Amino acid sequence: MSWSNPRYAGKRSRGWRRYLHEGLGIRRSFLLGITLMTGLMVFVVSTALINSERLTGDVNDILGERLPSTMNSFRTARAVDNLAARALTLLNISSEAEKQRAFSSLDEAQAQVEPYLRSLYDREGDEPTQTILQLSTELNANLADLRNLVEQRLDILITRDQSRRALSEAWQAMQQHLTFRIRMLEADSDVIAHLGTQPDFPAQDLRQMAIDNARLVPISRLYTLLGMISGDQIRATTSSTLSQLEVFEQQIASDLAEANEAKSKLPDFIQEAIEPDFQRLIDISNSPDNLINLRRRELELLSNGYSLLLQNAEITSQIDEASENLASQEVRQINRAGENALSYSQSSRLILLTVTATGLLGMLLFFYLHVMRNLIQRTANLSYTMQEIASGNFDVSLPQEGRDELGRLASAVHQFHRVAQEASARNSQLENSKQRTEAALQVLTEKTRELESANTQLTELSVSDALTGLANRRRFDDVLESQWQRALQANDAIAVLMIDVDRFKEYNDLYGHQDGDSCLQLIASTLKSHINRSSDILARYGGEEFSIVLPSCKLADACRIAEQVRQAVEALNMKHDESATGTVTVSVGVASTTPGSEESADLLLRQADSALYRAKRAGRNTVYCRQDNEYVSAASSDTSGQ
C-alpha cells in the first residue's frame, strides 16, 4: 500500500480532523485554550508583580529612608546654627539673672539639636554623618567650656565689687586721718607765720615750732600718693589690654614704695595712729585678688571665650558643608533608585514583548495600554523630573499624585522638590553667612593690627624718657650690658660718659621747674647732635644727669667727644645767675676700657661716675677722665696712647 495514493491521503486528512473533534473534543480544546491563556496570563501577571515589587522597594527606600535622611541633615544644620548663634551672647553676661536666661536659651537650643543627632546614630558608617556627629560633640564641649567661663567671670565680677568696696573703705578711713593732720599742719603754719611777725616772741621757740611743723610736711605727699594708688587701681578695671594693666601695676608699685618712704618720715605718734588703716590699704593693694589681678584674669577669660566662639563658627561651617554632602549623597541614591526602576521596567517590557509575540492581541494591547502607556511612561516622567530637580531646575512640570505606588512616588517627588528648593535657599543663606563671617574676620584682623601697633607704642614708651625723648635708665642699662658683651667677645674698647648739669637744683629754684624742663630738653638736643653713630646711645640717666655709651671708642676719642659736649653746652649761653660762669654748664666723667673676663659693665659705669665726681669737686664745667687708675682733667691728660 502506497501513502502517495490520493485515496489514502484523503483518509489521512479526515483522520486528523476526527482526532481533533473526537479525540480532544470541544471541551478539551476550550480547556486547552483556557489553559494556555491562563498560563500566559499567569506569566504576565507574575512578571508585572515582580516589576511592581521592585518599584515598590525603590519607592519605599526613597520615602522611608533617603528623603527623611536628607531633610534631617538640613534640619540638623539649622538647629546647630541656632545653637551656635545663641552662644554668641554668653561673653556679654554680667549678672546671675542674665546667666540664667542665657543658659536656659542655650539648653533649649541643645534640646532641639539632640533629636536630629540621635536620628543620625544609625548611619554612623557614612563619612558625612560621622563628621556631623563628631563636630556636634566638639561644639557641645566648647559650649560647656563657655558655660564654665561665664561662671568664672561672674565670680571675678563679684570678687571685684567686694575688693573695690574694701579699697574704698580703707581709703576713706585713711583720708579722714590724713585730712585731719593736713588741716592741723596748715593751722600750725599760720600760727608760726603770725608769731614770726611778733618782735618779742623768742626766736628759739619759733625755730623749734618750725622744725616740728616741717616734720609733718611729708603727710601731704602721703595723702597724694595714697589717692593716686586707689585711683589707679579703680581705673585699671576699665583697661582693655594686658599691657595697660602692666603699666598700672608698675605705677602702683612705685607709688606704694614712695608712700612707705613718706610714712617713715612722719613722727612716730602719727605713724602709730595711721598704721592700721595704712596697712589695710597696702594689704588690699598687694592682695592676689586686687583689682588689677582680677581684671587680668577677666581679660584672659574673655580672650579664651572669643577663641571658643571662633571655633564654634568654624564647626558650624563644617557641619553645614557635611550636611550638604550628606544631602548630595542621598540625591545620588534617589537617582540610582529611579534608574533601577527604569531598568527593571525595560527588562519586563522585553520579556512581555517576547511572550505576547505568539499572537495574543489582547495581551499585547493590555501590555501596550497599561504597562507601556501608563507605568513605563509615568516612571520615565518621574525619573526625568527627579533628574531635573537634582540638577537645580525647579521650574520642571511635576507629575500628578495618586494612591498607587507611582502616585506615592509622585508625592515624594513633590516633597523632594520642596526640600531641594529649601536646600537651594539654604545654600544661599550659607553663602551670605560665609561672606558675613569673612567680613567679621577682616574686622578682627584689623583690630589685631591696631592692638599690635598699640603694643609697639607702649613698648617704645617704656624705654623712652617722657621729657627729653631720649632713652631712659632701663634702656641705657640694657644697651650697656649688650655692648659690654659684644666688646668682651670682640676684644674691643668701650667708653662711658657721665654728664651732669652744674647747679641744676639752684637753677630750678631760681627759674622754676618749667624753665628747668626746657633747659634739660635743650641740653638733650645738643647732646644728641654729637652722637653720630647708630651704635652709640644717649640716655637720661636720672634727674639732670645724662649718660652716653660709645662702643669701639678708646679713651682719647671719648675725652675729645666729652670736651666737645661740654663746650657745646657752654656755647648755648643759657643764663644761670647761680653759676660761676653766669651760664648753664655741665661736668663730664669719662671711663674707657677693653673688657676682661673679671670685669663688668657696672664697674665701668662706677669709674665714669667717679670721674664725674672728681670733675664736680674740681669746680665743675670740666671733663675728668680715668687714666692709669687715676682721675685727671681732660685738659691736662695725655690720652693719645689710650
C-alpha positions in Angstrom: 0.0 0.0 0.0 1.4 3.4 -1.0 0.8 6.5 1.1 1.0 8.6 -2.1 -2.2 7.3 -3.3 -4.8 10.1 -3.3 -7.4 7.8 -1.9 -5.3 7.1 1.2 -4.3 10.8 1.5 -8.0 11.8 1.9 -8.5 9.1 4.5 -5.4 10.5 6.4 -6.8 14.2 6.5 -10.1 13.0 7.7 -8.3 11.0 10.5 -6.7 14.2 12.0 -9.9 16.1 11.9 -11.6 13.2 13.5 -8.9 13.0 16.1 -9.3 16.7 16.9 -13.1 16.5 17.2 -13.4 13.1 18.6 -10.1 12.7 20.5 -10.0 16.2 22.1 -13.4 17.4 21.6 -14.7 20.9 22.1 -14.5 20.9 25.8 -10.9 19.7 25.7 -10.0 22.3 23.1 -11.6 25.1 25.2 -9.9 23.8 28.3 -6.6 23.7 26.4 -7.1 27.3 25.1 -8.1 28.4 28.6 -5.1 26.6 30.0 -2.8 28.3 27.5 -4.4 31.7 28.1 -4.3 31.2 31.8 -0.6 30.2 31.7 0.2 33.2 29.6 -1.8 35.5 31.9 -0.2 34.0 35.0 3.2 34.5 33.4 2.3 38.2 32.5 0.8 38.8 35.9 3.8 37.3 37.7 6.2 39.4 35.6 4.2 42.5 36.4 4.0 41.7 40.1 7.8 41.2 40.2 8.4 44.6 38.5 5.9 46.3 40.8 7.6 44.8 43.8 10.9 46.1 42.7 9.4 49.6 42.0 7.7 49.5 45.4 11.0 48.6 47.1 12.8 51.6 45.4 9.9 53.9 46.3 9.9 52.7 49.9 13.7 53.2 50.0 13.2 56.8 48.8 10.3 57.6 51.0 11.3 55.7 54.1 15.0 56.4 54.3 16.5 58.7 51.7 14.1 61.7 51.8 13.8 61.7 55.7 17.6 61.5 56.0 18.1 64.4 53.5 15.5 66.5 55.4 17.0 65.6 58.8 20.5 66.7 57.7 19.2 70.1 56.7 17.3 70.4 60.0 20.4 69.4 61.9 22.4 72.1 60.2 19.7 74.7 61.0 19.5 73.6 64.7 23.3 73.7 65.1 23.4 77.2 63.5 20.8 78.3 66.0 22.7 76.8 68.9 25.9 78.5 67.9 24.1 81.8 67.4 22.7 81.7 71.0 26.2 81.0 72.3 27.4 84.4 71.0 25.7 86.3 73.9 27.5 84.4 76.6 30.5 86.7 76.8 28.2 89.7 77.4 26.7 88.2 80.6 27.4 90.4 83.7 24.7 89.2 86.2 23.2 86.0 87.6 19.9 86.8 86.0 21.4 87.2 82.6 23.3 84.0 83.0 20.1 82.1 83.9 18.3 83.4 80.8 21.2 82.7 78.5 21.8 79.2 79.9 18.0 78.5 79.6 18.1 79.6 76.0 21.2 77.5 75.3 19.6 74.4 76.9 16.5 74.9 74.7 18.7 75.1 71.6 20.6 72.0 72.6 17.4 70.1 73.2 16.3 71.0 69.7 19.5 69.6 68.2 19.5 66.3 70.2 16.7 64.5 68.4 18.3 65.2 65.0 21.6 63.9 66.2 20.0 60.7 67.6 18.4 60.0 64.2 21.9 60.1 62.7 23.4 57.4 65.0 22.0 54.6 62.8 24.1 56.0 59.9 27.4 56.3 61.6 29.1 54.4 58.8 28.6 57.3 56.4 31.5 59.7 56.4 29.4 62.9 56.3 27.2 61.6 59.2 30.3 60.7 61.2 31.7 64.2 60.6 28.4 65.9 61.8 28.3 63.8 65.0 32.0 64.4 65.7 31.7 68.2 65.1 28.5 68.3 67.2 30.4 66.7 70.1 33.2 69.3 69.7 30.6 72.1 69.7 28.9 70.8 72.9 32.4 70.6 74.5 33.0 74.2 73.5 29.7 75.3 74.9 30.4 73.5 78.2 33.7 75.4 78.3 31.9 78.7 77.6 29.4 78.0 80.4 32.3 77.4 82.8 34.0 80.6 81.5 30.8 82.5 82.3 30.7 81.1 85.8 34.3 82.1 86.4 33.8 85.6 85.0 30.8 86.1 87.3 32.8 85.0 90.3 35.5 87.5 89.2 33.0 90.3 88.9 31.6 89.6 92.4 35.1 89.5 93.9 36.0 92.7 92.1 33.0 94.5 93.6 34.0 93.3 97.1 37.6 94.3 96.6 36.5 97.7 95.3 34.3 98.3 98.3 37.1 97.2 100.7 39.6 99.6 98.9 37.1 102.5 99.1 36.5 101.9 102.8 40.2 101.7 103.5 41.0 104.9 101.5 38.1 106.8 103.2 39.5 105.9 106.6 43.0 107.0 105.6 41.5 110.1 104.1 39.9 111.1 107.4 43.1 110.6 109.3 45.3 112.5 106.8 42.8 115.3 106.2 42.7 116.0 109.9 46.6 116.0 110.1 46.9 118.2 107.0 44.5 120.8 108.4 46.5 120.8 111.7 49.6 121.3 109.6 48.1 124.3 107.8 46.9 125.8 111.1 50.3 125.4 112.7 51.9 127.1 109.6 49.6 130.0 110.1 50.4 130.3 113.8 54.2 130.2 113.0 53.7 132.9 110.4 51.8 135.1 112.8 54.3 134.6 115.6 57.1 135.4 113.3 55.8 138.9 112.9 55.9 139.5 116.7 59.1 141.2 117.7 59.1 140.0 121.3 58.5 136.3 120.6 61.5 134.2 121.4 63.4 133.2 118.2 64.5 129.9 119.7 60.9 128.8 120.3 59.8 129.9 116.9 62.6 127.9 115.3 61.6 124.8 117.3 58.0 125.2 116.2 59.1 125.5 112.6 61.2 122.3 112.9 58.3 120.4 114.5 56.0 121.6 111.8 58.4 120.7 109.0 58.4 117.1 110.2 54.7 116.9 109.3 55.2 118.1 105.7 55.5 114.5 104.2 51.9 113.8 105.2 50.6 115.8 102.2 52.8 113.7 99.9 51.4 110.6 101.6 47.9 111.8 101.1 48.5 112.4 97.4 50.2 109.0 96.8 47.5 107.0 98.5 44.9 108.8 96.5 46.8 108.0 93.3 47.2 104.4 94.3 43.4 104.0 94.9 42.5 105.9 91.7 44.9 103.8 89.6 43.5 100.6 90.8 39.9 101.6 90.0 40.9 103.0 86.6 42.7 99.7 85.9 39.4 97.9 86.0 38.5 99.6 82.6 41.7 98.6 80.9 41.2 96.7 77.6 44.7 95.2 77.3 47.1 93.3 79.5 49.9 95.8 78.6 47.8 98.7 80.1 47.4 96.6 83.3 51.2 96.2 83.4 51.7 99.9 83.2 49.2 100.5 86.1 50.8 97.7 88.1 54.3 99.3 87.8 52.9 102.7 88.7 51.1 101.4 91.7 54.2 99.6 92.9 56.3 102.7 92.5 53.6 104.8 94.4 53.5 102.2 97.2 57.2 102.4 97.7 57.1 106.2 97.8 54.1 106.1 100.2 56.1 103.8 102.6 59.0 106.2 102.4 56.8 109.3 103.1 55.1 107.5 106.0 58.5 106.7 107.5 59.4 110.4 107.6 56.4 111.2 109.8 56.6 111.4 113.6 56.2 108.1 115.4 52.9 109.1 117.0 51.4 109.8 113.6 52.7 106.6 112.2 51.1 104.6 115.0 47.8 106.4 114.5 47.5 105.7 110.8 49.4 102.4 110.7 46.2 100.1 110.9 44.4 101.8 108.1 47.6 102.3 106.1 48.5 98.6 106.4 44.9 97.7 105.4 45.2 99.8 102.2 48.6 98.3 101.4 47.3 94.7 102.0 44.3 95.3 99.7 46.6 96.7 97.0 49.0 93.8 97.3 46.3 91.1 97.6 46.2 88.3 94.9 42.6 89.4 94.4 43.3 93.1 93.9 41.5 94.9 91.1 44.4 94.6 88.7 44.8 90.8 89.0 41.0 90.4 88.8 40.9 92.4 85.6 43.8 90.4 84.2 42.0 87.2 84.8 38.8 88.6 83.3 40.7 89.7 80.1 42.3 86.2 79.8 38.8 84.6 80.2 37.4 86.9 77.5 40.3 86.1 75.2 39.6 82.3 75.7 35.9 82.9 75.1 36.5 84.7 71.8 38.7 81.8 70.7 35.9 79.3 71.5 33.4 81.4 69.5 35.7 81.4 66.5 36.0 77.6 66.9 32.2 77.3 67.0 31.9 79.4 63.8 34.3 77.0 62.1 32.5 74.0 63.4 29.1 75.2 62.2 30.6 75.9 58.8 32.0 72.4 58.6 28.6 70.9 59.8 26.8 72.9 57.0 29.3 71.5 54.5 28.9 67.9 55.8 25.1 68.3 55.7 25.3 69.4 52.1 27.5 66.4 51.3 25.0 64.1 53.0 22.1 65.6 51.0 24.1 65.2 47.8 24.8 61.6 48.7 21.1 60.9 49.3 20.2 62.6 46.0 22.5 60.3 44.2 20.9 57.3 45.9 17.5 58.6 44.8 18.7 58.9 41.3 20.1 55.4 41.4 16.8 54.1 42.7 15.0 55.8 39.8 17.5 54.3 37.3 17.0 50.9 38.8 13.2 51.2 38.5 13.6 52.2 34.8 16.0 49.3 34.2 13.5 46.8 35.8 10.7 48.2 33.7 12.7 47.9 30.5 13.6 44.3 31.3 9.9 43.4 31.9 8.9 45.1 28.7 11.3 42.9 26.7 10.0 39.7 28.3 6.4 40.6 27.8 7.0 41.5 24.1 8.7 38.1 23.6 5.8 36.3 25.1 3.0 38.3 23.5 4.6 37.8 20.1 2.8 34.4 19.9 -0.2 36.2 18.7 -2.3 37.1 21.7 -3.6 40.5 20.7 -5.4 41.1 23.9 -2.3 40.6 26.0 -0.4 42.8 23.6 -3.0 45.5 23.9 -3.1 45.2 27.7 0.7 45.4 27.9 0.8 48.3 25.5 -2.0 50.3 27.0 -1.4 49.5 30.7 2.3 48.9 31.0 3.8 50.9 28.2 1.4 53.8 28.2 0.8 54.0 31.9 3.5 52.5 34.1 6.6 53.0 31.9 5.6 56.5 30.8 4.9 57.6 34.4 8.1 56.1 35.7 10.1 57.7 32.9 8.4 61.1 33.7 9.2 60.6 37.4 12.8 59.8 36.7 13.2 62.8 34.3 11.6 65.1 36.8 13.8 63.9 39.7 16.9 64.3 37.5 15.9 67.9 36.5 15.3 68.8 40.2 18.6 67.2 41.2 20.4 69.4 38.6 18.8 72.5 40.0 15.9 73.1 37.5 13.0 73.8 39.8 10.7 75.0 37.0 10.1 71.5 35.7 6.5 70.2 35.4 5.7 68.0 38.4 3.8 64.6 37.9 0.3 64.1 39.2 0.0 62.5 42.6 -2.1 59.4 43.3 -2.7 56.5 45.7 -0.7 53.8 43.8 3.0 53.3 44.0 3.8 55.7 41.2 1.3 58.2 42.7 3.2 57.9 46.0 6.4 58.3 44.2 5.0 61.5 42.6 4.1 62.7 46.1 7.7 62.0 47.1 8.9 64.0 44.1 6.7 66.9 45.2 8.3 66.7 48.7 11.8 66.3 47.2 11.1 69.4 45.0 10.2 71.4 48.2 13.2 70.0 50.0 15.5 70.8 47.1 14.2 74.4 46.9 14.8 74.8 50.7 18.3 73.4 50.2 18.9 75.9 47.4 17.7 78.7 49.7 19.8 77.3 52.5 22.9 77.3 50.3 22.2 81.0 49.5 21.9 81.7 53.2 25.1 79.8 53.9 26.9 81.8 51.2 25.7 85.0 52.8 26.7 83.8 56.2 30.2 82.9 54.9 30.5 86.4 53.5 29.5 88.0 56.8 31.9 85.7 58.6 34.8 86.7 56.3 33.9 90.4 56.8 33.9 89.8 60.6 37.3 88.1 60.3 38.6 91.0 58.3 37.5 93.4 61.0 39.1 91.2 63.7 42.3 91.2 61.7 42.3 95.0 61.5 41.7 95.2 65.3 44.6 92.8 65.8 46.9 95.1 63.8 45.7 98.1 65.8 46.5 96.2 69.0 49.9 95.2 67.8 50.6 98.9 66.9 49.5 100.0 70.4 51.7 97.4 72.0 54.6 98.6 69.9 54.0 102.2 71.1 53.7 101.1 74.7 57.0 99.2 74.4 58.6 102.3 72.9 57.3 104.5 75.7 58.5 102.0 78.4 62.2 102.5 77.2 62.0 106.3 76.5 62.2 109.3 78.7 59.0 111.3 78.5 60.6 114.8 78.9 63.6 114.6 76.6 62.6 111.8 74.2 66.0 110.1 75.0 66.4 106.5 76.1 65.6 106.0 79.8 67.7 104.3 82.5 66.2 100.9 81.7 67.1 101.2 78.0 70.6 102.5 78.9 71.3 99.6 81.2 70.2 97.0 78.6 72.3 98.6 75.8 75.4 99.0 78.1 75.2 95.3 79.0 74.7 94.1 75.4 77.6 96.3 74.1 79.8 95.2 77.0 79.2 91.5 76.0 79.9 92.4 72.4 83.2 94.2 73.3 84.2 91.3 75.5 83.8 88.8 72.7 85.5 91.0 70.1 88.2 92.2 72.5 87.2 95.8 71.6 87.2 99.0 73.6 84.1 100.6 75.1 83.6 104.0 76.7 81.0 105.6 79.0 80.4 109.3 79.6 78.5 110.5 82.7 77.2 114.1 82.2 75.7 116.2 85.0 74.2 119.7 84.7 76.0 122.0 87.2 74.0 123.5 90.0 70.7 122.5 88.4 68.8 122.5 91.7 69.7 126.1 92.1 68.5 126.7 88.5 65.2 125.1 89.3 64.8 127.0 92.5 65.7 130.3 90.8 63.8 130.0 87.4 61.1 127.4 88.2 60.5 123.8 87.0 59.1 124.7 83.6 62.3 126.6 82.7 64.2 123.7 84.2 62.5 121.2 81.9 63.1 123.5 78.9 66.8 123.6 79.9 67.1 119.8 80.1 65.3 119.5 76.7 67.8 121.9 75.1 70.8 120.2 76.6 69.4 116.8 75.4 69.0 118.1 71.9 72.6 119.5 72.0 74.0 116.2 73.3 72.1 114.3 70.6 73.7 116.3 67.9 77.2 114.9 69.0 76.0 111.3 68.7 76.9 110.4 65.1 77.0 106.6 65.1 73.9 104.3 65.2 75.7 102.1 67.8 76.1 105.0 70.3 73.3 105.6 72.8 72.4 108.8 74.7 70.1 108.4 77.7 68.7 110.4 80.5 70.2 108.6 83.5 68.1 110.4 86.0 67.2 113.9 87.0 69.7 116.3 85.5 72.2 113.5 84.7 72.8 112.1 81.2 74.9 109.1 80.0 76.5 108.1 76.7 77.7 104.6 75.7 80.4 104.7 73.0 81.2 101.2 71.6 84.6 100.8 69.9 85.9 104.0 71.4 89.2 104.5 73.2 89.9 106.9 76.0 91.4 109.7 73.7 88.4 109.7 71.4 86.0 109.6 74.4 87.7 112.5 76.1 87.6 114.5 72.9 83.9 113.9 72.5 83.3 114.8 76.2 85.1 118.1 75.7 83.1 118.8 72.6 79.9 118.1 74.6 81.0 120.4 77.4 81.9 123.2 75.1 78.6 122.9 73.1 76.5 123.2 76.3 78.6 126.2 77.4 78.1 127.8 74.0 74.3 127.7 74.5 74.8 130.7 76.8 71.7 129.8 78.9 71.6 132.3 81.7 72.3 130.9 85.2 72.9 133.6 87.9 73.9 130.9 90.5 76.6 129.5 88.3 80.3 130.6 88.5 80.3 131.4 84.7 76.8 133.0 84.7 75.6 130.4 82.2 74.5 126.8 82.3 77.4 124.3 82.2 78.0 120.6 82.6 80.6 118.4 84.2 81.6 115.2 82.4 83.2 112.0 83.7 84.8 109.6 81.2 85.9 106.0 81.5 87.1 103.6 78.8 88.4 100.0 78.9 88.8 96.8 76.9 86.6 94.4 78.9 88.2 91.4 80.6 86.5 88.3 82.0 87.0 89.5 85.6 85.4 92.9 84.9 81.8 94.0 84.4 79.8 96.8 82.8 78.8 98.0 86.3 82.5 98.6 87.1 83.0 100.8 84.0 79.9 102.8 85.0 81.1 103.4 88.5 84.5 104.5 87.1 82.8 107.1 84.9 80.6 108.2 87.8 83.8 108.6 90.0 85.4 110.7 87.2 82.2 112.9 87.2 82.5 113.3 91.0 86.1 114.5 90.5 85.0 117.0 87.9 82.4 118.3 90.3 85.0 118.7 93.1 87.4 120.4 90.7 85.0 123.3 90.3 82.5 122.0 87.6 82.4 122.9 83.9 85.2 120.5 83.3 85.9 117.0 82.0 87.7 114.3 84.1 88.9 111.0 82.7 90.0 107.8 84.4 93.6 107.2 83.1 96.0 104.6 84.6 93.8 104.1 87.6 93.8 107.8 88.3 91.3 110.6 87.6 92.7 113.6 85.7 91.4 116.6 83.9 90.9 116.1 80.1 92.7 119.4 79.6 95.9 118.1 81.3 95.8 114.4 80.5 97.7 112.7 77.6 95.4 110.1 76.2 96.9 109.8 72.8 98.2 106.3 73.5 95.0 105.0 75.1 
